[in-house]
C-alpha cells in the first residue's frame, strides 16, 4: 500500500469545489427536511418512501454510481419487511480502495409541536444554524456524503477510481430491525475497506471529533415478589416484607454511596479523557443547584468508559390509588450502560447474578424482556483512521478530538460482524447544541461546511492511494 500523497493544489481544488457546492447542498438538505419520513407505523409511511426516493434521486444525480436502488430487507422473526433504504454503488478501478458511506434518512417524531420555535418540517436558518427535524440527525449526514461526492467528481472527473457504496438506512430511529438482514442480503455490494458512519457528533461547533468508543446497553424487566396476596399493612406490617421494601432495598445495592455502580463483574475501561468541568456538566445536564454529580474519576470517564445503571420504570400502586396495603409484587425496568470492551450479555449476566445474590428476605425474582447491545471500540491503528484525522484537521482547520459516546449505536456491532476487515470511522455533523431527538433540532452551518470539506478530502486522498 502506498501512502496517500496528494499535491496541495489538489487539496485546494477540492476545498474550493466544496465551498462552491455548499449552497446547493443546503438547499437539497432543506428539501429533505420538508419530507417527514418516520419509521413508526403510526406515521404516514408514504413519506418515508418519498424520502427514500428523494435520496435515491440525489445519489443518481451525482453521476458517479453504476447502480442506485431503493431496497427493503426482511425483519428476522417476522414476516414483515423493513423500511426503504437507498443503496448506490460503484466499483473501484485500478486497485483503488472502496469506501462505504452510511447515514439514515428516517427521523425522530417531532414531539410536541408547541415546543418548536419554527415548525419542525419547515427548514429555517437562524443565527448560523439550520433548524428542523432531521436537519442534523441525520439528513445532514446524507448531504455530507452527497456534497463531498459532488466535489470530488468535479475535481477528479474521470480520475475518480475510488469504489463507493452509499447506504442510507430508513429505520435507524426505530431500532434498525432489518439492518442485519440488509447487510447479509447485500453483502457484496456493501463490502468496503473503510466504512464511514456519519451519525455522531463533534467536540464543539468548531472542533471535529472522531468517535472512538461507544457504550453498550443492557435493559431488562425484573419482577420482585414476597407475598402471594396483598394484606392490610396494620395487620402484618413489621413482621412480613412487602415487595416494595424488598425492591427498594435490593435496588439500593446497585450503587455505592457516591453513586458509582457497585455490581461486581461490570467492568470499566481505562482511557484518558479530555478536560470537561463540573460547571459544564451542571449546565448541560441541568443539575439543580444543591445536587451533586455522581461517580468517581474524571467526568467524561464516568460517561464514556464506566458503566451506569438506571431504573427507568416501576409498576406499583400509584400515588392516587395508595392505600395501607402490603404490596405482594413490584416490577421494575432497569437500563444499564455498558463500558466499551464488555459485551451487553456479560454485563447483563453480572447484573442478574448481583440482584439474585442480594435479594433480601428471600424475595422471589424473575427476569424478562432482556434487550442487549454491544458497545464498540474503534481500532485506531489502521490507515483509514490516520487519513480521517488528517482530513478533519485540514477540513476544519483544527485537530480532531477522540470522542467517546455514552450512548450506543447497536448496528455498528452488525457491521463489525459482517465486515470484520473493514475499518470503521464514526464521524458526524452534530455539535453539542444540535438537540437531536428534541424540539428545535439544528445543524451548525459552519460545522456542516467543515464536515463536507473533511469528507471530500477523505475521498480525494483515498482515491490517491493503492491498496
Ligand atoms: Zn441518527
Boltz pocket constraint, residues with backbone or C-beta under 6 A from the ligand:
constraints:
  - pocket:
      binder: B
      contacts: [[A, 104], [A, 137], [A, 138], [A, 172], [A, 199]]
      max_distance: 6.0
